[in-house]
Amino acid sequence: MRLSEMSGKEIVDVKRAERLGVLGHTDLEINENTGEIRSLIIPSLKWFGFKKEGNEIRVPWNHIKKIGTDMIIIDIPDDDE
């Protein structure tokens, strides 16, 4: 899947049933050597349960469970909360 195909999709936390943001309003952390996406970086002031750096949430790529036509579903394990 191309990055342009992912743009505009809502990012939803399946456990909290809450919307985190929209891809396109987020940044990506990319491994410079391999080009692989490491994590999504979502600007936020209100989210808990994620490792925060400033006013943003980092969602590791391995927590993304499904990329659908309209949204990206993430699932954070309980031990990360």
C-alpha positions in Angstrom: 0.0 0.0 0.0 1.3 3.5 -0.9 1.3 6.3 1.7 -1.0 8.3 -0.6 -3.6 5.5 -0.2 -3.4 5.8 3.6 -3.8 9.5 3.7 -7.2 10.7 5.1 -8.0 7.5 6.9 -9.2 7.8 10.5 -7.0 6.2 13.2 -9.2 4.4 15.8 -8.2 2.6 19.0 -10.2 -0.6 19.1 -10.1 -1.0 22.9 -11.2 2.6 23.7 -13.4 2.9 20.7 -12.0 6.4 20.3 -10.7 8.3 17.3 -7.0 9.3 17.6 -6.8 11.5 14.5 -6.6 11.4 10.7 -3.6 10.2 8.8 -2.4 13.2 7.0 -2.6 15.2 10.2 0.0 12.9 11.6 3.7 12.3 11.0 5.5 9.0 10.4 8.7 7.9 12.0 10.6 6.1 9.3 13.8 3.9 9.5 16.2 5.8 7.4 18.2 2.7 6.5 15.3 0.4 5.5 12.5 2.9 4.7 10.1 1.0 7.0 7.6 2.9 9.0 8.4 2.6 12.7 5.4 4.5 14.2 2.6 7.0 13.6 3.1 10.2 15.5 -0.3 11.8 16.3 -0.5 15.3 17.8 -2.6 15.2 21.0 -3.2 16.9 24.3 -5.7 14.5 25.9 -4.6 10.9 25.2 -3.4 8.5 27.9 -1.9 5.1 27.7 0.7 5.9 25.0 4.2 7.0 25.3 4.1 10.7 25.0 6.7 13.1 23.8 5.6 16.6 24.1 2.0 16.9 22.8 2.0 13.8 20.6 1.2 10.1 20.7 3.5 7.5 19.2 1.8 4.4 17.9 4.3 1.7 17.0 3.6 0.1 13.6 3.2 -3.4 15.2 0.1 -2.1 17.1 -1.7 -1.4 13.8 -4.1 -4.3 13.3 -6.0 -3.5 10.2 -6.0 -0.8 7.5 -9.4 -0.6 5.9 -10.9 1.6 3.2 -11.9 4.4 5.7 -9.9 3.8 8.9 -6.8 2.3 10.5 -7.5 0.2 13.6 -4.9 0.0 16.3 -4.8 -2.2 19.4 -2.4 -1.4 22.2 -1.7 -4.3 24.6 -2.8 -3.8 28.2 0.8 -3.9 29.5 1.6 -0.7 27.5 -1.1 1.3 29.3 
